[in-house]
Amino acid sequence: MLTDGHPARLVRGGVGWGELMVLAGAAAWVVHTTGAATVPHWSSLRFTALSAASGSVVILGVALASTAVGWLRPPGVADLTAVAWQLAYVILIAAVLAVLCWNSAMRLLGAQDGVLFINVVPVTAFVVQAALGHAPHPAQLLGVAVTLLALVAHNVAGRLRASGRP
């Protein structure tokens, strides 16, 4: 959990680079998902290809700059060979197929419903951890309740709008 149930850690420096990177990644994912709505005439394949290409250019630039200043060391052939199957999975399944499916789903569902759907992911992680015997913290239970309440409220509001009722 981000603050181990102590929200004051957010302002006292208890959050590290990893948490900030996750927050930035989540924000970027929302921008990506809602960005597709700005080009409705593009196919999911086109949007996926162009966003993946631009993302790859940024990643390459960051990697080259980080290598130039000595933060990173380029992997050798042996390093890449040792993780070839993992790289193939991340590139082909997680980066290409999953993002293409996500973009296609957002075209069908709409970004608003899709972004709500993604809120189920941390709830699923919470349930798995609870099933493994980790006792939930009250703040986690509150987060699950708020998430589920928001999903139900959004669904009910959508059904009311669709039926023409206020």
DSSP file with accessible surface (Angstrom, degrees, kcal/mol):
  #  RESIDUE AA STRUCTURE BP1 BP2  ACC     N-H-->O    O-->H-N    N-H-->O    O-->H-N    TCO  KAPPA ALPHA  PHI   PSI    X-CA   Y-CA   Z-CA
    1    1 A M              0   0   96      0, 0.0     3,-0.4     0, 0.0   139,-0.0   0.000 360.0 360.0 360.0 144.4    0.0    0.0    0.0
    2    2 A L        +     0   0   85      1,-0.2    17,-0.1     2,-0.1     0, 0.0   0.884 360.0   9.4 -54.5 -48.7    1.3    3.4   -0.9
    3    3 A T  S >  S-     0   0   13     12,-0.1     3,-1.5     7,-0.0    -1,-0.2   0.303  96.2-117.9-118.3   9.3    1.3    4.9    2.6
    4    4 A D  T 3  S-     0   0   92     -3,-0.4    -2,-0.1     1,-0.3   135,-0.0   0.850  80.5 -51.7  53.8  34.9    0.7    1.8    4.8
    5    5 A G  T 3  S+     0   0   14      1,-0.1    -1,-0.3   132,-0.1    -3,-0.0   0.586 120.1 108.1  82.6   9.8   -2.5    3.5    6.0
    6    6 A H    X   -     0   0   94     -3,-1.5     3,-2.3     1,-0.1     4,-0.3  -0.760  43.1-177.7-121.1  84.5   -0.7    6.7    7.0
    7    7 A P  G >  S+     0   0   92      0, 0.0     3,-2.1     0, 0.0     4,-0.4   0.772  75.9  73.7 -56.5 -25.1   -1.8    9.4    4.5
    8    8 A A  G >> S+     0   0   48      1,-0.3     3,-1.3     2,-0.2     4,-1.3   0.773  80.1  74.4 -62.1 -21.8    0.5   12.0    6.2
    9    9 A R  G <4>S+     0   0   82     -3,-2.3     5,-2.6     1,-0.3     6,-0.5   0.748  81.6  70.6 -62.0 -22.1    3.4   10.2    4.7
   10   10 A L  G <45S+     0   0   98     -3,-2.1    -1,-0.3    -4,-0.3     3,-0.2   0.859 110.0  30.6 -62.3 -33.9    2.4   11.7    1.3
   11   11 A V  T <45S+     0   0  130     -3,-1.3    -1,-0.2    -4,-0.4    -2,-0.2   0.584 114.7  60.1-102.0 -11.8    3.6   15.1    2.6
   12   12 A R  T  <5S-     0   0  174     -4,-1.3    -2,-0.2     0, 0.0    -1,-0.1   0.271 118.7 -97.1 -99.3   9.3    6.4   14.0    5.0
   13   13 A G  T   5S+     0   0   67     -4,-0.4    -3,-0.2    -3,-0.2    -4,-0.1   0.712  82.7 131.3  89.3  19.3    8.5   12.3    2.3
   14   14 A G      < +     0   0   42     -5,-2.6     2,-0.5    -6,-0.2    -4,-0.2   0.381  51.7  86.5 -86.6   5.7    7.3    8.7    2.8
   15   15 A V        -     0   0   32     -6,-0.5     2,-0.1    -5,-0.2   -12,-0.1  -0.909  65.4-158.7-109.2 130.2    6.7    8.2   -0.9
   16   16 A G     >  -     0   0   33     -2,-0.5     4,-1.9     1,-0.0     5,-0.2  -0.293  36.1 -87.0 -99.6-174.3    9.6    7.1   -3.1
   17   17 A W  H  > S+     0   0  209      1,-0.2     4,-2.6     2,-0.2     5,-0.2   0.852 122.2  59.3 -61.5 -36.4   10.5    7.2   -6.7
   18   18 A G  H  > S+     0   0   45      1,-0.2     4,-2.1     2,-0.2    -1,-0.2   0.929 106.8  45.5 -60.5 -45.8    8.7    3.9   -7.4
   19   19 A E  H  > S+     0   0   72      1,-0.2     4,-2.4     2,-0.2    -1,-0.2   0.899 113.0  50.5 -64.2 -40.7    5.4    5.3   -6.2
   20   20 A L  H  X S+     0   0   85     -4,-1.9     4,-2.6     1,-0.2    -1,-0.2   0.885 109.1  51.7 -66.0 -35.8    5.8    8.5   -8.2
   21   21 A M  H  X S+     0   0  133     -4,-2.6     4,-2.6     2,-0.2    -2,-0.2   0.898 109.4  49.9 -66.6 -38.9    6.6    6.5  -11.3
   22   22 A V  H  X S+     0   0  107     -4,-2.1     4,-2.7     2,-0.2    -2,-0.2   0.928 111.2  49.2 -64.4 -42.7    3.5    4.4  -10.9
   23   23 A L  H  X S+     0   0  117     -4,-2.4     4,-2.5     1,-0.2    -2,-0.2   0.933 112.2  47.8 -61.9 -44.1    1.4    7.6  -10.4
   24   24 A A  H  X S+     0   0   61     -4,-2.6     4,-2.7     1,-0.2    -1,-0.2   0.906 111.8  50.7 -63.4 -40.4    3.0    9.1  -13.6
   25   25 A G  H  X S+     0   0   40     -4,-2.6     4,-2.3     2,-0.2    -2,-0.2   0.909 110.2  48.9 -63.7 -41.5    2.3    5.9  -15.5
   26   26 A A  H  X S+     0   0   53     -4,-2.7     4,-2.0     2,-0.2    -2,-0.2   0.912 112.1  48.7 -64.5 -41.7   -1.3    5.8  -14.4
   27   27 A A  H  X S+     0   0   54     -4,-2.5     4,-2.4     1,-0.2    -2,-0.2   0.922 111.2  50.1 -64.0 -41.3   -1.7    9.5  -15.4
   28   28 A A  H  X S+     0   0   59     -4,-2.7     4,-2.8     1,-0.2    -1,-0.2   0.885 108.1  53.6 -64.5 -36.4   -0.1    8.7  -18.8
   29   29 A W  H  X S+     0   0   84     -4,-2.3     4,-2.8     2,-0.2    -1,-0.2   0.899 108.5  49.1 -66.0 -39.1   -2.4    5.8  -19.3
   30   30 A V  H  X S+     0   0   62     -4,-2.0     4,-2.9     2,-0.2     5,-0.3   0.933 111.8  48.8 -65.0 -43.3   -5.4    8.0  -18.7
   31   31 A V  H  X S+     0   0  100     -4,-2.4     4,-2.2     1,-0.2    -2,-0.2   0.928 112.9  48.5 -61.5 -43.6   -4.1   10.5  -21.2
   32   32 A H  H  X S+     0   0   34     -4,-2.8     4,-1.2     2,-0.2    -2,-0.2   0.945 113.4  46.6 -60.3 -47.9   -3.5    7.7  -23.7
   33   33 A T  H  < S+     0   0    2     -4,-2.8     4,-0.5     1,-0.2     3,-0.4   0.924 118.1  40.0 -64.4 -45.4   -7.0    6.3  -23.2
   34   34 A T  H >< S+     0   0   64     -4,-2.9     3,-0.8     1,-0.2     4,-0.4   0.781 106.0  67.7 -76.3 -23.4   -8.8    9.7  -23.5
   35   35 A G  H >< S+     0   0   19     -4,-2.2     3,-1.5    -5,-0.3     4,-0.4   0.819  88.7  65.0 -63.9 -30.9   -6.5   10.8  -26.3
   36   36 A A  G >< S+     0   0   14     -4,-1.2     3,-1.4    -3,-0.4    -1,-0.2   0.836  92.7  62.5 -61.5 -30.1   -7.9    8.2  -28.6
   37   37 A A  G <  S+     0   0   69     -3,-0.8    -1,-0.3    -4,-0.5    -2,-0.2   0.724  92.5  65.0 -68.8 -18.3  -11.2   10.0  -28.4
   38   38 A T  G <  S+     0   0  110     -3,-1.5    -1,-0.3    -4,-0.4    -2,-0.2   0.628 107.6  40.3 -79.8 -12.0   -9.6   13.1  -30.0
   39   39 A V    X   +     0   0   24     -3,-1.4     3,-2.0    -4,-0.4    -1,-0.3  -0.520  66.9 159.7-130.7  64.8   -9.0   11.1  -33.2
   40   40 A P  T 3  S+     0   0   87      0, 0.0    -1,-0.1     0, 0.0    -2,-0.1   0.736  71.0  63.4 -64.9 -19.2  -12.3    9.1  -33.7
   41   41 A H  T 3  S+     0   0  146     -3,-0.1     2,-0.3     2,-0.1    -3,-0.0   0.563  86.2  91.6 -82.2  -7.1  -11.6    8.6  -37.4
   42   42 A W  S <  S-     0   0   56     -3,-2.0     2,-0.1    -6,-0.2    -3,-0.1  -0.644  79.2-122.0 -84.8 144.8   -8.4    6.6  -36.7
   43   43 A S     >  -     0   0   66     -2,-0.3     4,-2.5     1,-0.1     5,-0.2  -0.387  24.8-111.0 -75.9 162.4   -8.7    2.8  -36.4
   44   44 A S  H  > S+     0   0   14      1,-0.2     4,-2.6     2,-0.2     5,-0.2   0.880 119.8  54.2 -60.7 -37.6   -7.5    1.1  -33.2
   45   45 A L  H  > S+     0   0  116      2,-0.2     4,-2.7     1,-0.2    -1,-0.2   0.934 109.2  46.9 -64.0 -43.8   -4.6   -0.4  -35.1
   46   46 A R  H  > S+     0   0  123      2,-0.2     4,-2.7     1,-0.2     5,-0.3   0.932 113.7  47.4 -64.3 -46.6   -3.5    3.1  -36.3
   47   47 A F  H  X S+     0   0   22     -4,-2.5     4,-2.5     1,-0.2     5,-0.3   0.924 114.0  48.0 -62.4 -42.1   -3.7    4.7  -32.9
   48   48 A T  H  X S+     0   0    9     -4,-2.6     4,-2.6    -5,-0.2     5,-0.2   0.936 113.1  47.5 -63.4 -46.7   -1.9    1.8  -31.3
   49   49 A A  H  X S+     0   0   55     -4,-2.7     4,-2.4    -5,-0.2    -2,-0.2   0.930 115.3  44.1 -62.8 -45.6    0.9    1.8  -33.9
   50   50 A L  H  X S+     0   0   82     -4,-2.7     4,-2.4     2,-0.2     5,-0.2   0.899 115.7  46.5 -70.1 -38.6    1.4    5.6  -33.7
   51   51 A S  H  X S+     0   0   29     -4,-2.5     4,-2.4    -5,-0.3    -2,-0.2   0.904 114.0  49.0 -70.9 -35.8    1.3    5.8  -29.9
   52   52 A A  H  X S+     0   0   48     -4,-2.6     4,-2.4    -5,-0.3    -2,-0.2   0.912 111.5  49.7 -67.5 -40.2    3.7    2.8  -29.6
   53   53 A A  H  X S+     0   0   54     -4,-2.4     4,-2.0    -5,-0.2    -2,-0.2   0.940 113.4  44.8 -64.4 -46.0    6.1    4.3  -32.1
   54   54 A S  H  X S+     0   0   71     -4,-2.4     4,-2.0     1,-0.2    -2,-0.2   0.910 113.5  50.9 -66.8 -37.9    6.2    7.7  -30.3
   55   55 A G  H  X S+     0   0   28     -4,-2.4     4,-2.7     1,-0.2    -1,-0.2   0.899 108.2  52.7 -63.8 -38.0    6.5    6.0  -27.0
   56   56 A S  H  X S+     0   0   71     -4,-2.4     4,-2.7     2,-0.2    -1,-0.2   0.896 106.8  52.3 -65.1 -38.4    9.4    3.9  -28.3
   57   57 A V  H  X S+     0   0  105     -4,-2.0     4,-2.4     2,-0.2    -1,-0.2   0.931 111.3  47.0 -63.4 -43.4   11.2    7.0  -29.5
   58   58 A V  H  X S+     0   0   95     -4,-2.0     4,-2.6     2,-0.2     5,-0.2   0.939 112.9  48.7 -63.9 -46.0   10.8    8.6  -26.0
   59   59 A I  H  X S+     0   0  120     -4,-2.7     4,-2.8     1,-0.2    -2,-0.2   0.922 111.6  49.7 -60.8 -43.7   12.0    5.4  -24.3
   60   60 A L  H  X S+     0   0  105     -4,-2.7     4,-2.9     2,-0.2     5,-0.2   0.927 111.0  49.9 -61.3 -43.9   15.0    5.2  -26.6
   61   61 A G  H  X S+     0   0   38     -4,-2.4     4,-2.6     2,-0.2     5,-0.2   0.924 112.2  46.7 -60.9 -44.9   15.9    8.8  -25.9
   62   62 A V  H  X S+     0   0   87     -4,-2.6     4,-2.8     2,-0.2     5,-0.2   0.919 113.5  49.3 -64.2 -42.6   15.7    8.4  -22.2
   63   63 A A  H  X S+     0   0   34     -4,-2.8     4,-2.2    -5,-0.2    -2,-0.2   0.925 112.6  46.9 -63.4 -43.6   17.8    5.2  -22.4
   64   64 A L  H  X S+     0   0  110     -4,-2.9     4,-2.5     2,-0.2    -2,-0.2   0.924 114.7  46.4 -64.8 -43.7   20.5    6.9  -24.5
   65   65 A A  H  X S+     0   0   56     -4,-2.6     4,-1.9    -5,-0.2     6,-0.2   0.922 112.9  49.8 -64.7 -42.3   20.6    9.9  -22.3
   66   66 A S  H  <>S+     0   0   17     -4,-2.8     5,-2.4    -5,-0.2     6,-1.2   0.869 112.3  48.1 -65.1 -35.2   20.8    7.7  -19.1
   67   67 A T  H ><5S+     0   0   50     -4,-2.2     3,-1.1     4,-0.2    -2,-0.2   0.911 108.3  55.1 -69.4 -40.6   23.6    5.7  -20.7
   68   68 A A  H 3<5S+     0   0   86     -4,-2.5    -2,-0.2     1,-0.3    -1,-0.2   0.860 111.1  43.6 -62.7 -36.2   25.5    8.8  -21.7
   69   69 A V  T 3<5S-     0   0   93     -4,-1.9    -1,-0.3    -5,-0.1    -2,-0.2   0.459 119.8-108.5 -90.4   0.1   25.5   10.1  -18.1
   70   70 A G  T < 5S+     0   0   60     -3,-1.1    -3,-0.2    -4,-0.3    -2,-0.1   0.585  86.5 117.4  90.2  10.1   26.3    6.7  -16.6
   71   71 A W  S   <S+     0   0  204     -5,-2.4     2,-0.3    -6,-0.2    -4,-0.2   0.775  78.4  34.5 -77.7 -29.1   23.0    5.8  -15.0
   72   72 A L        -     0   0   91     -6,-1.2    -2,-0.2    -9,-0.1    -1,-0.1  -0.906  65.1-149.1-124.7 156.7   22.6    2.8  -17.2
   73   73 A R        -     0   0  184     -2,-0.3    -6,-0.0    -3,-0.0    -7,-0.0  -0.993  32.4-114.8-122.0 128.4   24.8    0.2  -18.9
   74   74 A P        -     0   0   81      0, 0.0     2,-0.1     0, 0.0   -11,-0.0  -0.363  36.1-110.5 -62.5 141.3   23.6   -1.3  -22.2
   75   75 A P        -     0   0   75      0, 0.0     2,-0.1     0, 0.0     0, 0.0  -0.419  29.8-128.1 -71.2 148.5   22.8   -5.0  -22.0
   76   76 A G     >  -     0   0   32     -2,-0.1     4,-2.3     1,-0.1     5,-0.2  -0.353  29.0 -98.6 -86.2 173.5   25.1   -7.4  -23.7
   77   77 A V  H  > S+     0   0  118      1,-0.2     4,-2.8     2,-0.2     5,-0.2   0.907 125.5  53.4 -59.1 -41.1   24.1  -10.1  -26.2
   78   78 A A  H  > S+     0   0   77      1,-0.2     4,-2.1     2,-0.2    -1,-0.2   0.898 107.6  51.3 -62.7 -38.9   24.2  -12.7  -23.4
   79   79 A D  H  > S+     0   0   74      2,-0.2     4,-0.8     1,-0.2    -1,-0.2   0.930 113.1  44.4 -63.0 -45.2   21.9  -10.6  -21.2
   80   80 A L  H >< S+     0   0   81     -4,-2.3     3,-0.6     1,-0.2    -2,-0.2   0.894 112.4  51.9 -68.0 -39.0   19.4  -10.2  -24.0
   81   81 A T  H >< S+     0   0   97     -4,-2.8     3,-1.4     1,-0.2     4,-0.3   0.886 103.9  58.7 -63.4 -37.6   19.6  -13.9  -24.9
   82   82 A A  H 3< S+     0   0   75     -4,-2.1    -1,-0.2     1,-0.3    -2,-0.2   0.761 117.0  32.1 -65.2 -24.9   19.0  -14.9  -21.3
   83   83 A V  T <X S+     0   0   58     -4,-0.8     4,-2.8    -3,-0.6    -1,-0.3   0.045  80.1 122.7-120.0  27.4   15.7  -13.1  -21.2
   84   84 A A  H <> S+     0   0   48     -3,-1.4     4,-2.6     1,-0.2     5,-0.2   0.893  76.8  47.1 -59.4 -44.8   14.6  -13.6  -24.9
   85   85 A W  H  > S+     0   0  218     -4,-0.3     4,-2.3     2,-0.2    -1,-0.2   0.907 112.9  49.5 -66.2 -39.4   11.3  -15.3  -24.0
   86   86 A Q  H  > S+     0   0  111      2,-0.2     4,-2.6     1,-0.2    -2,-0.2   0.915 112.1  48.2 -65.3 -41.7   10.4  -12.6  -21.4
   87   87 A L  H  X S+     0   0   71     -4,-2.8     4,-2.9     2,-0.2     5,-0.3   0.918 109.9  52.5 -63.4 -41.7   11.2   -9.9  -23.9
   88   88 A A  H  X>S+     0   0   38     -4,-2.6     4,-2.8    -5,-0.2     5,-0.6   0.921 111.3  47.2 -60.8 -42.2    9.1  -11.6  -26.6
   89   89 A Y  I  X>S+     0   0  138     -4,-2.3     5,-2.1     1,-0.2     4,-1.8   0.951 114.0  46.2 -63.2 -49.8    6.2  -11.7  -24.2
   90   90 A V  I  <>S+     0   0   80     -4,-2.6     5,-2.1     3,-0.2    -2,-0.2   0.914 120.1  40.0 -62.0 -40.8    6.5   -8.1  -23.1
   91   91 A I  I  <>S+     0   0   95     -4,-2.9     5,-0.9    -5,-0.2    -2,-0.2   0.968 127.0  28.9 -74.1 -52.2    6.9   -6.9  -26.6
   92   92 A L  I  <>S+     0   0  105     -4,-2.8     5,-2.3    -5,-0.3    -3,-0.2   0.918 132.8  25.2 -80.9 -44.1    4.3   -9.0  -28.5
   93   93 A I  I  <XS+     0   0   74     -4,-1.8     5,-3.0    -5,-0.6     6,-0.2   0.951 130.5  31.0 -87.7 -56.7    1.7   -9.8  -25.9
   94   94 A A  I   <S+     0   0   42     -5,-2.1     5,-0.4     3,-0.2    -3,-0.2   0.897 129.8  33.0 -73.6 -40.4    1.8   -7.0  -23.3
   95   95 A A  I   <S+     0   0   48     -5,-2.1    -3,-0.2    -6,-0.4    -4,-0.2   0.846 132.4  21.4 -89.4 -33.9    2.9   -4.1  -25.5
   96   96 A V  I  ><S+     0   0   77     -5,-0.9     4,-2.4    -6,-0.2     5,-0.2   0.901 128.5  33.9 -99.0 -62.6    1.3   -4.9  -28.9
   97   97 A L  I  ><S+     0   0   90     -5,-2.3     4,-2.7     1,-0.2     5,-0.2   0.936 121.2  45.9 -64.6 -47.2   -1.7   -7.3  -28.4
   98   98 A A  H  ><S+     0   0   50     -5,-3.0     4,-2.7     2,-0.2    -1,-0.2   0.925 115.6  45.7 -65.2 -42.5   -2.9   -6.0  -25.0
   99   99 A V  H  > S+     0   0   27     -5,-0.4     4,-3.0    -6,-0.2     5,-0.2   0.907 112.4  51.4 -69.2 -37.7   -2.7   -2.4  -26.0
  100  100 A L  H  X S+     0   0   47     -4,-2.4     4,-2.4     2,-0.2    -2,-0.2   0.940 112.2  46.7 -62.2 -43.5   -4.4   -3.1  -29.3
  101  101 A C  H  X S+     0   0   73     -4,-2.7     4,-2.7    -5,-0.2    -2,-0.2   0.915 112.5  50.6 -63.8 -41.1   -7.2   -4.9  -27.5
  102  102 A W  H  X S+     0   0   31     -4,-2.7     4,-2.6     2,-0.2    -2,-0.2   0.944 111.1  47.5 -61.9 -47.1   -7.4   -2.1  -24.9
  103  103 A N  H  X S+     0   0    6     -4,-3.0     4,-1.7     1,-0.2    -1,-0.2   0.890 112.5  49.8 -63.9 -36.7   -7.7    0.6  -27.7
  104  104 A S  H  X S+     0   0   47     -4,-2.4     4,-1.7    -5,-0.2    -1,-0.2   0.921 111.1  49.4 -66.2 -41.6  -10.3   -1.5  -29.5
  105  105 A A  H  X S+     0   0   34     -4,-2.7     4,-3.6     1,-0.2     5,-0.4   0.900 108.5  52.7 -64.9 -39.4  -12.3   -1.9  -26.3
  106  106 A M  H  X S+     0   0    9     -4,-2.6     4,-2.3     1,-0.2    -1,-0.2   0.865 106.0  54.3 -65.7 -33.6  -12.1    1.9  -25.6
  107  107 A R  H  < S+     0   0  105     -4,-1.7    -1,-0.2    -5,-0.2    -2,-0.2   0.898 116.8  38.1 -64.7 -38.0  -13.5    2.5  -29.1
  108  108 A L  H  < S+     0   0  153     -4,-1.7    -2,-0.2    -5,-0.1    -1,-0.2   0.907 129.2  29.7 -78.2 -44.8  -16.5    0.2  -28.3
  109  109 A L  H  < S-     0   0   95     -4,-3.6     4,-0.3    -5,-0.1    -3,-0.2   0.784 107.3-119.2 -85.8 -32.7  -17.0    1.2  -24.6
  110  110 A G     X  -     0   0   29     -4,-2.3     4,-2.2    -5,-0.4     5,-0.2   0.048  26.2 -90.1  96.8 148.2  -15.8    4.8  -24.6
  111  111 A A  H  > S+     0   0   21      1,-0.2     4,-2.9     2,-0.2     5,-0.3   0.871 122.0  59.3 -62.3 -37.1  -13.0    6.2  -22.6
  112  112 A Q  H  > S+     0   0  127      1,-0.2     4,-1.5     2,-0.2    -1,-0.2   0.945 111.7  38.9 -61.2 -47.5  -15.2    7.2  -19.6
  113  113 A D  H  > S+     0   0   70     -4,-0.3     4,-2.4     2,-0.2    -1,-0.2   0.879 115.8  53.8 -69.7 -36.3  -16.4    3.6  -19.1
  114  114 A G  H  X S+     0   0    0     -4,-2.2     4,-1.9     2,-0.2    -2,-0.2   0.921 107.0  49.3 -65.3 -42.9  -12.9    2.2  -19.8
  115  115 A V  H  X S+     0   0   39     -4,-2.9     4,-0.6     1,-0.2    -1,-0.2   0.886 111.6  50.3 -66.8 -34.9  -11.2    4.3  -17.3
  116  116 A L  H >< S+     0   0   32     -4,-1.5     3,-1.3    -5,-0.3     4,-0.3   0.929 107.5  54.9 -64.6 -41.1  -13.7    3.3  -14.7
  117  117 A F  H >< S+     0   0  119     -4,-2.4     3,-2.3     1,-0.3     4,-0.4   0.888  97.6  62.3 -60.2 -38.2  -13.1   -0.4  -15.6
  118  118 A I  H >< S+     0   0   54     -4,-1.9     3,-1.3     1,-0.3    -1,-0.3   0.746  88.0  73.4 -64.2 -18.8   -9.4   -0.1  -15.0
  119  119 A N  T <X S+     0   0   66     -3,-1.3     4,-0.8    -4,-0.6    -1,-0.3   0.698  83.7  68.2 -67.4 -15.8  -10.2    0.7  -11.4
  120  120 A V  H <> S+     0   0   48     -3,-2.3     4,-2.7    -4,-0.3    -1,-0.3   0.780  83.4  75.2 -73.4 -22.1  -11.1   -2.9  -10.9
  121  121 A V  H <> S+     0   0   81     -3,-1.3     4,-2.3    -4,-0.4     5,-0.2   0.946  97.5  42.0 -59.1 -51.9   -7.4   -3.9  -11.3
  122  122 A P  H  > S+     0   0   77      0, 0.0     4,-2.4     0, 0.0    -1,-0.2   0.871 112.7  55.3 -65.9 -30.2   -6.3   -2.7   -7.9
  123  123 A V  H  X S+     0   0   17     -4,-0.8     4,-2.6     2,-0.2    -2,-0.2   0.931 108.0  49.3 -64.1 -41.3   -9.4   -4.2   -6.3
  124  124 A T  H  X S+     0   0   76     -4,-2.7     4,-2.6     2,-0.2    -1,-0.2   0.927 110.4  49.9 -62.0 -44.3   -8.4   -7.6   -7.9
  125  125 A A  H  X S+     0   0   54     -4,-2.3     4,-2.4     1,-0.2    -1,-0.2   0.910 110.4  51.4 -61.0 -39.8   -4.9   -7.3   -6.6
  126  126 A F  H  X S+     0   0   37     -4,-2.4     4,-2.5     2,-0.2    -2,-0.2   0.929 109.9  48.7 -61.9 -45.6   -6.4   -6.5   -3.1
  127  127 A V  H  X S+     0   0   82     -4,-2.6     4,-2.6     2,-0.2    -2,-0.2   0.915 110.9  50.3 -63.1 -42.6   -8.6   -9.6   -3.3
  128  128 A V  H  X S+     0   0   73     -4,-2.6     4,-1.5     2,-0.2    -1,-0.2   0.937 111.2  48.4 -61.5 -45.2   -5.6  -11.8   -4.4
  129  129 A Q  H  <>S+     0   0   87     -4,-2.4     5,-2.2     1,-0.2    -2,-0.2   0.908 111.5  50.0 -62.7 -40.4   -3.5  -10.5   -1.5
  130  130 A A  H ><5S+     0   0   41     -4,-2.5     3,-1.7     1,-0.2    -1,-0.2   0.911 108.4  52.8 -64.0 -39.7   -6.4  -11.1    1.0
  131  131 A A  H 3<5S+     0   0   87     -4,-2.6    -1,-0.2     1,-0.3    -2,-0.2   0.808 103.8  57.9 -66.3 -26.3   -6.8  -14.7   -0.4
  132  132 A L  T 3<5S-     0   0  120     -4,-1.5    -1,-0.3    -5,-0.2    -2,-0.2   0.432 128.5 -98.0 -83.0   0.9   -3.1  -15.2    0.2
  133  133 A G  T < 5S+     0   0   64     -3,-1.7     2,-0.6     1,-0.3    -3,-0.2   0.503  74.6 143.3 100.4   4.8   -3.6  -14.4    3.9
  134  134 A H      < -     0   0  108     -5,-2.2    -1,-0.3     1,-0.0    -2,-0.1  -0.691  51.0-127.6 -80.2 122.5   -2.6  -10.7    4.1
  135  135 A A        -     0   0   92     -2,-0.6     2,-0.1     1,-0.1    -1,-0.0  -0.520  26.4-121.3 -70.8 127.8   -4.9   -8.9    6.5
  136  136 A P        -     0   0   53      0, 0.0    -1,-0.1     0, 0.0   -10,-0.0  -0.428  18.1-127.4 -71.6 145.3   -6.4   -5.9    4.9
  137  137 A H    >>  -     0   0   69     -2,-0.1     4,-2.0     1,-0.1     3,-0.8  -0.631  24.4-114.9 -84.5 147.4   -5.8   -2.4    6.4
  138  138 A P  H 3> S+     0   0   93      0, 0.0     4,-2.4     0, 0.0     5,-0.2   0.867 117.5  56.9 -53.2 -35.8   -8.9   -0.3    7.1
  139  139 A A  H 3> S+     0   0   38      1,-0.2     4,-2.2     2,-0.2     5,-0.1   0.873 105.8  50.9 -65.0 -34.2   -7.7    2.2    4.5
  140  140 A Q  H <> S+     0   0   62     -3,-0.8     4,-2.4     2,-0.2    -1,-0.2   0.913 109.1  49.9 -67.6 -43.0   -7.6   -0.6    1.9
  141  141 A L  H  X S+     0   0   89     -4,-2.0     4,-2.5     1,-0.2    -2,-0.2   0.908 110.6  50.5 -61.7 -39.9  -11.2   -1.6    2.7
  142  142 A L  H  X S+     0   0  116     -4,-2.4     4,-2.8    -5,-0.2     5,-0.2   0.923 109.5  51.1 -63.3 -42.3  -12.3    2.0    2.4
  143  143 A G  H  X S+     0   0   34     -4,-2.2     4,-2.5     2,-0.2    -2,-0.2   0.904 110.5  48.3 -61.6 -42.4  -10.6    2.2   -1.0
  144  144 A V  H  X S+     0   0   26     -4,-2.4     4,-2.8     2,-0.2     5,-0.3   0.936 112.4  49.3 -63.3 -44.1  -12.3   -0.9   -2.2
  145  145 A A  H  X S+     0   0   55     -4,-2.5     4,-2.7     1,-0.2    -2,-0.2   0.928 112.2  47.3 -62.8 -43.9  -15.7    0.3   -1.0
  146  146 A V  H  X S+     0   0   84     -4,-2.8     4,-2.6     2,-0.2    -1,-0.2   0.926 113.4  49.0 -63.7 -43.2  -15.2    3.7   -2.7
  147  147 A T  H  X S+     0   0   32     -4,-2.5     4,-2.2    -5,-0.2    -2,-0.2   0.946 114.3  43.9 -62.0 -49.0  -14.1    2.1   -5.9
  148  148 A L  H  X S+     0   0   82     -4,-2.8     4,-2.5     1,-0.2     5,-0.2   0.904 113.3  51.9 -65.5 -38.3  -17.0   -0.3   -6.0
  149  149 A L  H  X S+     0   0  124     -4,-2.7     4,-3.0    -5,-0.3     5,-0.2   0.920 109.7  49.8 -63.4 -41.8  -19.5    2.4   -5.0
  150  150 A A  H  X S+     0   0   48     -4,-2.6     4,-2.6     2,-0.2    -1,-0.2   0.906 110.8  49.7 -63.7 -41.2  -18.2    4.6   -7.9
  151  151 A L  H  X S+     0   0   38     -4,-2.2     4,-2.1     2,-0.2    -2,-0.2   0.928 113.9  44.6 -64.4 -43.2  -18.6    1.8  -10.4
  152  152 A V  H  X S+     0   0   90     -4,-2.5     4,-2.8     2,-0.2     5,-0.2   0.937 113.8  49.8 -66.6 -44.0  -22.1    1.1   -9.3
  153  153 A A  H  X S+     0   0   55     -4,-3.0     4,-2.8     1,-0.2     5,-0.2   0.914 111.2  49.4 -62.2 -41.1  -23.1    4.8   -9.2
  154  154 A H  H  X S+     0   0   35     -4,-2.6     4,-2.4    -5,-0.2    -1,-0.2   0.922 111.9  48.6 -63.8 -42.1  -21.6    5.3  -12.7
  155  155 A N  H  X S+     0   0   77     -4,-2.1     4,-2.2     2,-0.2    -2,-0.2   0.931 113.2  46.6 -63.9 -45.3  -23.6    2.3  -14.0
  156  156 A V  H  X S+     0   0   75     -4,-2.8     4,-2.4     1,-0.2    -2,-0.2   0.932 112.6  50.1 -63.7 -44.2  -26.8    3.4  -12.4
  157  157 A A  H  X S+     0   0   37     -4,-2.8     4,-2.5    -5,-0.2    -1,-0.2   0.910 110.4  50.7 -62.8 -39.5  -26.3    7.0  -13.7
  158  158 A G  H  X S+     0   0   23     -4,-2.4     4,-2.4     1,-0.2    -1,-0.2   0.900 110.0  49.0 -64.4 -39.5  -25.7    5.7  -17.2
  159  159 A R  H  X S+     0   0  167     -4,-2.2     4,-1.7     2,-0.2     6,-0.2   0.888 111.0  50.5 -67.8 -37.4  -28.8    3.5  -17.2
  160  160 A L  H  <>S+     0   0   53     -4,-2.4     5,-1.9     2,-0.2     4,-0.5   0.916 111.5  47.8 -66.3 -42.0  -30.9    6.5  -16.0
  161  161 A R  H ><5S+     0   0  149     -4,-2.5     3,-1.1     1,-0.2    -2,-0.2   0.915 111.0  51.6 -62.6 -42.7  -29.4    8.7  -18.8
  162  162 A A  H 3<5S+     0   0   92     -4,-2.4    -1,-0.2     1,-0.3    -2,-0.2   0.842 109.5  49.5 -64.8 -31.2  -30.1    6.0  -21.4
  163  163 A S  T 3<5S-     0   0   62     -4,-1.7    -1,-0.3    -5,-0.2    -2,-0.2   0.523 116.6-114.2 -84.2  -6.6  -33.7    5.7  -20.2
  164  164 A G  T < 5S+     0   0   66     -3,-1.1    -3,-0.2    -4,-0.5    -2,-0.1   0.500  74.0 130.0  87.4   3.2  -34.2    9.4  -20.4
  165  165 A R      <       0   0  156     -5,-1.9    -1,-0.3    -6,-0.2    -2,-0.1  -0.689 360.0 360.0 -90.4 149.2  -34.7    9.9  -16.7
  166  166 A P              0   0  158      0, 0.0    -1,-0.1     0, 0.0    -5,-0.0  -0.188 360.0 360.0 -72.6 360.0  -32.7   12.6  -14.8
